Amino acid sequence: MTPDQINDFFSFLYEGRIGAIAFWLRFAAGIITSALVAAIFVIALKFRELMRGSAALAVKAVPAAVPDREIVAGPWEEVRRKIESPIQSDWNIAVIRADAILGAVLKDMGLAGETLGERLKQLDPAKLNSLNDVWEAHKIRNRIVHETDQILTHAEASRAVELFAKALRELQYLQE
């Protein structure tokens, strides 16, 4: 093929009706190609985000190899003293403090969240058998904090503290 024949062939493609059809085909191909490149880019970003998130979740889901019992030891003694007190306000403080201790333990385990409730939502009963008990104790704590006109009995406060202690023992942050 000579250069003139090649030139004639391409001139034919750009003239008349065939030229218009070729233009619109190239235009459509360009749009489709751009859309596919953009889709690949978005999928790559989402995949990267997913991989980063699953790695973070794996780290959060695994409890600390050696629980830091110092987080619990001193503060838990205060909880015990308060719950044994004859003063009703001390019982409230004991429940609130026990809730805070469990929140610190879950944070130490790598669970994210600002509150104990947010951290508890990341757990399931398979990882913490006493999860429902902890929710019950946390609800008692919320009653103390949000319903100030409610009077907490010593039995309720003691039960809440014992439920928190049960979870802490299960997580191996509190010894029997």
Residue pairs with C-beta under 8 A, 6 or more apart in sequence:
12 18
13 19
13 22
14 22
59 110
60 109
60 110
60 111
60 112
60 122
61 110
61 122
61 127
62 110
63 109
63 110
63 171
64 108
64 109
64 110
67 105
67 108
67 171
67 172
67 173
68 108
68 173
69 173
69 174
69 175
71 101
71 104
71 105
71 108
71 173
72 101
72 105
72 168
72 173
72 174
75 97
75 100
75 101
76 98
76 101
76 165
76 168
76 174
78 97
79 94
79 97
79 98
79 101
79 161
80 94
82 90
82 91
82 93
82 94
82 97
83 90
83 91
83 94
83 157
83 158
83 161
85 91
85 94
88 151
88 152
88 154
91 152
91 154
91 157
91 158
92 144
92 152
92 157
94 157
94 161
95 137
95 140
95 141
95 144
95 152
95 157
95 160
95 161
95 164
96 141
96 144
96 145
98 137
98 141
98 160
98 161
98 164
98 165
99 116
99 137
99 138
99 141
99 164
100 116
101 164
101 168
102 116
102 134
102 164
102 167
102 168
103 115
103 116
103 119
105 168
105 171
105 173
106 113
106 116
106 119
106 120
106 123
107 113
107 119
109 171
111 119
111 122
111 123
112 118
112 119
112 122
113 119
113 121
113 122
116 138
117 138
120 131
120 134
120 135
120 138
123 131
124 131
125 131
125 132
128 134
128 167
128 170
128 171
129 170
130 163
130 166
130 167
130 170
131 167
133 163
133 166
133 167
134 163
134 164
134 167
136 160
136 163
137 159
137 160
137 161
137 163
137 164
137 167
140 152
140 156
140 157
140 159
140 160
141 160
143 150
143 152
144 150
144 152
165 174
168 174
169 175
169 176
